[in-house]
Amino acid sequence: MTRQKYRFGWFSMKLKLVGGDSAGVVTAYYMCTEDGAGPTRDELDFEFLGNRTGEPYLIQTNVYKNGTGNREMRHVLWFDPTEDFHTYSILWNTHQIVFFVDRVPIRVYKNANYTNNFFPNEKPMYLFSSIWNADDWATRGGLEKTNWKNQPFVSSYKDFSVDGCQWEDPYPSCVSTTTKNWWDQYDSWHLSSSQKLDYAWVQRNLVIYDYCQDSERFPKKPEECWLNPWE
């Protein structure tokens, strides 16, 4: 957990995930307004869902606002995240939240014209990392259990970096829209042309679950699902 909390910015970490049989093990790197699963928390999640040896890791992202989540997306990765360190980053401003893997945007969560009522932009957040047992749901919906004979389960972190608005009471000036910080300039309010190409490739090849397309869970599609990630 970081000592400081931030509201908006660029947040980046290199991770090397648990190798071998990691079924049921979740490595998390996330932002949250508080230490613990409080009932009114805001949260931005990277969760790496372990698997049996030879089966691919899944990366799950999620967004919480005022204690409610259910905004999951899941992707496969185009590399083995257990062999080397890779960079996982979050861009957060008033216009969009973008989850990046090695600078490739895998998820875009928009707040176009400030119309997304489920957009966490009011509370500063700390950054956390953790590793935990989630074999009741993480691997094949809980069918694959953690094999404790394989412990210890080790994920490695390095090169954590932040370029963001550090919170200072009562209200730091950097939380207001400004051209002072690159992460809140016009070019960071939407994807660049090259990023759109990468994002399109991800959408075609790597997405395996998108809550916006899950009509069983959401007979009425959440309003933010209608916002265009390309704009």
PyMOL commands that set and color helices and strands:
alter all, ss='L'
color gray80, all
select helices_A, chain A and resi 112-114+140-142+148-150+173-175+182-184+186-188+193-205+211-213+223-226
alter helices_A, ss='H'
color red, helices_A
select strands_A, chain A and resi 6-16+25-32+43-49+58-64+73-76+86-92+96-101+104-110+126-133+156-166+207-210
alter strands_A, ss='S'
color yellow, strands_A
deselect
rebuild
show_as cartoon
